[in-house]
């Protein structure tokens, strides 16, 4: 694999057979794994990011490599320039950069970068996809529950978002998965729903918190901004408190995930161990380390 372009092109064999074991191995080495000594990763983020960018930069450092980044790539590489991404990755190649993580919601940017690049390109969040987050989410479910097959997963919050699209595309690789959709806003893209149905994922639209009962996994995904949250709240849209009462509706061995996009719409008022946010973010570190080993360790 030269690039990690999208989630829909991943296979279960690659995720379970290669990335999960490698992530476990890296975890067990207590961070002493200079596999990528003298390798350099560039973070080319046209949009703000905390967890994705920092975890990639931490990953390459733990593996013995180096990291470079821009604080706001759009100040230097205008998205409106149709030639910019090809030129940019060619410049990075000329500077002997080994890999680049790109975040941009501009359609087609990741595809164009992969097509023209001689260095490894990783999708760090595109218009309707976020493959490394999806792999981290799947890895967390596998670690916490022992498998992904035969699970009921409720996705709550903003559904028209790359986290949800990528997560559902990843779930479609597994067997007998039921996804319940409880929207605060938007809906899952028709393309992603079509992929899921073709791969026999059952999708059920729900509109009541009581229907979360029986879920193995609850996946929280926030609205775009605090202002968006306030608008939804003013219009009477469902806003949820993740408290002990909420947790009592779930199975004893269930988990609650959140890709760390909270903006106030979910009030977290419980210390229940089934809330796995920070274990999820730690898992994302090991997954991204494994991805870098696969791409840059050749």
C-alpha positions as CSV (number, residue, x, y, z in Angstrom):
1,X,0.0,0.0,0.0
2,X,1.5,3.3,-1.1
3,X,-1.4,5.6,0.1
4,X,-4.3,5.6,2.4
5,X,-6.9,7.3,0.3
6,X,-10.3,6.3,1.6
7,X,-12.2,3.9,3.8
8,X,-14.3,2.1,1.2
9,X,-11.2,0.6,-0.5
10,X,-10.0,-1.0,2.8
11,X,-10.5,-4.8,3.3
12,X,-11.3,-6.7,6.4
13,X,-8.2,-8.8,5.8
14,X,-5.9,-5.8,5.8
15,X,-7.5,-4.2,8.9
16,X,-7.8,-7.4,11.0
17,X,-4.9,-9.3,9.6
18,X,-2.3,-6.6,9.5
19,X,-3.2,-3.3,11.2
20,X,-4.8,-4.7,14.4
21,X,-1.9,-7.1,15.2
22,X,0.7,-4.4,14.3
23,X,-1.2,-1.9,16.6
24,X,-1.1,-4.5,19.4
25,X,2.6,-5.1,18.8
26,X,3.4,-1.4,19.0
27,X,1.4,-1.1,22.2
28,X,3.3,-3.9,23.8
29,X,6.7,-2.4,23.0
30,X,6.3,0.5,25.5
31,X,6.8,3.1,22.8
32,X,10.4,1.9,22.1
33,X,10.2,1.2,18.4
34,X,12.5,3.2,16.1
35,X,11.1,1.6,13.0
36,X,11.0,4.9,11.1
37,X,14.3,6.4,12.1
38,X,15.2,9.3,9.7
39,X,11.7,9.3,8.1
40,X,9.8,12.6,7.9
41,X,6.0,13.2,8.0
42,X,4.5,16.5,6.9
43,X,1.0,17.5,8.2
44,X,-0.7,19.5,5.5
45,X,-3.9,20.6,7.2
46,X,-6.2,23.1,5.5
47,X,-8.6,22.9,8.4
48,X,-8.1,22.9,12.2
49,X,-7.4,19.7,13.9
50,X,-6.4,18.6,17.4
51,X,-6.5,14.9,17.8
52,X,-5.7,13.7,14.3
53,X,-2.8,16.0,13.7
54,X,-1.2,15.6,17.2
55,X,-1.6,11.8,17.2
56,X,0.1,11.5,13.8
57,X,2.9,13.8,14.9
58,X,3.3,11.9,18.1
59,X,3.2,8.6,16.2
60,X,6.1,9.4,13.8
61,X,8.1,10.8,16.8
62,X,7.6,7.6,18.8
63,X,8.7,5.6,15.8
64,X,12.0,7.5,15.6
65,X,11.1,9.9,12.8
66,X,10.5,13.6,12.5
67,X,7.4,15.8,11.9
68,X,6.9,19.1,10.1
69,X,3.6,20.9,9.7
70,X,1.8,24.1,8.7
71,X,-0.5,25.8,11.2
72,X,-2.9,26.8,8.4
73,X,-2.0,25.4,5.0
74,X,-4.6,27.5,3.2
75,X,-2.5,30.6,4.0
76,X,0.3,29.2,1.9
77,X,-1.3,26.8,-0.6
78,X,-4.7,28.2,-1.7
79,X,-7.4,25.6,-2.1
80,X,-8.8,27.6,-5.0
81,X,-5.7,27.0,-7.1
82,X,-6.5,23.9,-9.2
83,X,-2.8,23.1,-9.6
84,X,-1.7,23.6,-6.0
85,X,-1.9,20.0,-4.6
86,X,0.1,18.5,-7.4
87,X,2.7,21.2,-7.0
88,X,2.7,20.9,-3.3
89,X,3.3,17.2,-3.1
90,X,6.0,17.5,-5.7
91,X,7.8,20.2,-3.6
92,X,7.5,17.9,-0.5
93,X,9.1,15.1,-2.6
94,X,11.9,17.4,-3.7
95,X,12.6,18.1,0.0
96,X,12.9,14.4,0.7
97,X,9.7,14.3,2.8
98,X,8.6,10.6,3.1
99,X,4.9,11.0,3.7
100,X,2.1,13.7,4.0
101,X,-1.1,13.7,6.0
102,X,-3.7,15.9,4.2
103,X,-6.9,17.4,5.7
104,X,-9.2,19.2,3.3
105,X,-12.9,19.2,2.6
106,X,-12.3,20.4,-1.0
107,X,-13.7,17.6,-3.2
108,X,-11.1,15.6,-5.0
109,X,-8.0,16.9,-3.2
110,X,-6.9,13.5,-1.7
111,X,-7.5,11.7,-5.0
112,X,-5.4,14.2,-6.9
113,X,-2.7,14.1,-4.4
114,X,-2.5,10.3,-4.5
115,X,-2.5,10.2,-8.3
116,X,0.4,12.7,-8.6
117,X,2.4,12.0,-5.5
118,X,5.7,10.0,-5.3
119,X,5.5,10.1,-1.6
120,X,2.9,8.4,0.6
121,X,-0.4,10.3,1.1
122,X,-2.7,9.7,4.0
123,X,-6.2,11.0,4.2
124,X,-6.4,12.9,7.5
125,X,-10.0,13.9,6.9
126,X,-11.6,14.7,3.6
127,X,-15.0,15.9,2.4
128,X,-16.9,12.8,3.4
129,X,-14.3,10.4,4.8
130,X,-11.8,9.9,7.6
131,X,-10.2,6.5,7.2
132,X,-7.7,6.6,10.0
133,X,-10.5,7.6,12.5
134,X,-12.6,4.7,11.2
135,X,-9.8,2.2,11.7
136,X,-9.2,3.6,15.2
137,X,-12.9,3.2,16.0
138,X,-13.1,-0.3,14.7
139,X,-9.9,-1.2,16.6
140,X,-11.4,0.2,19.8
141,X,-14.6,-1.9,19.4
142,X,-12.5,-5.0,18.8
143,X,-10.3,-4.4,21.8
144,X,-13.2,-3.6,24.1
145,X,-15.8,-6.2,23.0
146,X,-13.6,-8.9,21.4
147,X,-15.1,-8.6,17.9
148,X,-17.1,-6.3,15.6
149,X,-19.4,-9.0,14.1
150,X,-22.9,-9.3,15.4
151,X,-22.9,-5.9,17.1
152,X,-25.7,-3.3,17.4
153,X,-24.3,0.2,17.1
154,X,-26.2,3.4,17.7
155,X,-24.8,6.6,16.1
156,X,-26.1,9.8,17.7
157,X,-25.7,13.4,16.7
158,X,-24.6,15.0,13.4
159,X,-24.9,12.4,10.8
160,X,-23.8,14.4,7.7
161,X,-20.2,14.2,8.8
162,X,-17.0,12.5,7.6
163,X,-16.6,10.6,11.0
164,X,-19.9,8.9,10.6
165,X,-19.4,8.2,6.9
166,X,-16.0,6.6,7.5
167,X,-17.2,4.7,10.5
168,X,-20.2,3.2,8.7
169,X,-18.0,2.3,5.6
170,X,-15.7,0.5,8.0
171,X,-18.6,-1.4,9.7
172,X,-19.8,-2.6,6.4
173,X,-16.8,-4.9,6.2
174,X,-18.1,-7.0,9.1
175,X,-20.9,-9.5,9.5
176,X,-24.4,-9.1,11.0
177,X,-24.0,-5.5,12.0
178,X,-27.1,-3.4,12.9
179,X,-26.6,0.4,12.8
180,X,-29.3,2.6,14.5
181,X,-29.2,6.2,13.4
182,X,-30.4,8.8,15.9
183,X,-29.9,12.2,14.2
184,X,-29.5,15.6,15.8
185,X,-29.0,17.0,12.3
186,X,-28.5,15.8,8.8
187,X,-28.4,12.3,7.4
188,X,-25.8,9.8,6.3
189,X,-24.9,10.3,2.6
190,X,-26.8,8.1,0.2
191,X,-23.5,6.7,-1.2
192,X,-22.4,5.4,2.2
193,X,-25.9,4.0,3.0
194,X,-25.8,2.2,-0.4
195,X,-22.4,0.7,0.4
196,X,-23.6,-0.5,3.7
197,X,-26.8,-2.1,2.4
198,X,-24.9,-3.8,-0.5
199,X,-22.7,-5.3,2.2
200,X,-25.7,-6.4,4.3
201,X,-25.4,-3.9,7.1
202,X,-28.9,-3.3,8.6
203,X,-29.8,0.3,9.0
204,X,-32.6,1.4,11.3
205,X,-33.6,5.1,11.8
206,X,-34.7,5.8,15.4
207,X,-36.1,8.9,17.0
208,X,-36.2,8.2,20.8
209,X,-33.4,7.8,23.3
210,X,-35.2,4.7,24.7
211,X,-34.3,3.0,21.4
212,X,-30.6,3.2,22.3
213,X,-31.4,0.4,24.8
214,X,-29.6,-2.9,23.8
215,X,-26.8,-1.2,21.9
216,X,-23.3,-2.7,22.1
217,X,-21.8,0.6,21.0
218,X,-23.1,4.2,21.2
219,X,-21.1,6.5,18.9
220,X,-21.5,10.2,19.6
221,X,-20.8,12.8,16.9
222,X,-21.3,16.5,17.6
223,X,-22.8,19.3,15.5
224,X,-20.4,21.5,13.6
225,X,-20.0,24.3,16.1
226,X,-21.3,25.6,19.4
227,X,-23.6,28.0,17.4
228,X,-25.0,25.0,15.6
229,X,-25.7,23.3,18.9
230,X,-27.4,26.4,20.2
231,X,-29.6,26.6,17.1
232,X,-30.6,22.9,17.4
233,X,-31.4,23.4,21.1
234,X,-33.5,26.5,20.4
235,X,-35.6,24.6,17.9
236,X,-36.2,21.7,20.4
237,X,-34.0,19.2,18.7
238,X,-32.9,16.2,20.8
239,X,-29.9,17.0,23.1
240,X,-28.6,14.3,25.3
241,X,-27.1,14.0,28.7
242,X,-24.6,11.1,28.9
243,X,-25.3,10.4,32.6
244,X,-25.8,7.4,34.8
245,X,-29.5,7.2,33.8
246,X,-28.4,7.1,30.1
247,X,-25.8,4.4,30.8
248,X,-28.4,2.3,32.6
249,X,-30.1,1.7,29.3
250,X,-27.1,0.1,27.8
251,X,-25.7,-3.4,28.1
252,X,-23.3,-4.1,31.0
253,X,-20.5,-4.8,28.5
254,X,-21.3,-1.9,26.1
255,X,-19.1,1.1,25.3
256,X,-19.7,4.7,24.4
257,X,-17.3,6.2,21.8
258,X,-16.7,9.8,20.7
259,X,-14.1,10.9,18.1
260,X,-13.4,14.0,20.4
261,X,-15.5,16.4,18.4
262,X,-17.7,17.6,21.3
263,X,-18.9,21.1,21.3
264,X,-21.5,21.1,24.1
265,X,-24.3,19.0,22.6
266,X,-23.5,16.0,24.8
267,X,-23.2,16.7,28.5
268,X,-20.9,14.0,29.9
269,X,-22.0,13.6,33.6
270,X,-20.9,10.1,34.5
271,X,-17.7,8.3,35.5
272,X,-19.0,5.0,34.1
273,X,-16.1,2.9,32.8
274,X,-18.0,2.0,29.7
275,X,-17.3,5.6,28.5
276,X,-14.3,4.8,26.4
277,X,-13.3,8.2,25.0
278,X,-9.7,8.3,26.1
279,X,-9.1,4.7,25.5
280,X,-10.4,5.4,22.0
281,X,-7.9,8.3,21.5
282,X,-5.0,6.2,22.8
283,X,-6.0,3.4,20.3
284,X,-5.9,6.0,17.6
285,X,-2.3,6.6,18.4
286,X,-1.3,3.0,18.0
287,X,-3.4,2.6,14.8
288,X,-1.7,5.6,13.2
289,X,1.7,4.3,14.3
290,X,0.8,1.0,12.5
291,X,-0.4,2.9,9.4
292,X,2.9,4.9,9.2
293,X,4.9,1.7,9.6
294,X,2.9,0.2,6.7
295,X,3.3,3.2,4.4
296,X,6.8,4.6,5.3
297,X,8.6,1.4,6.5
298,X,8.8,-0.1,3.1
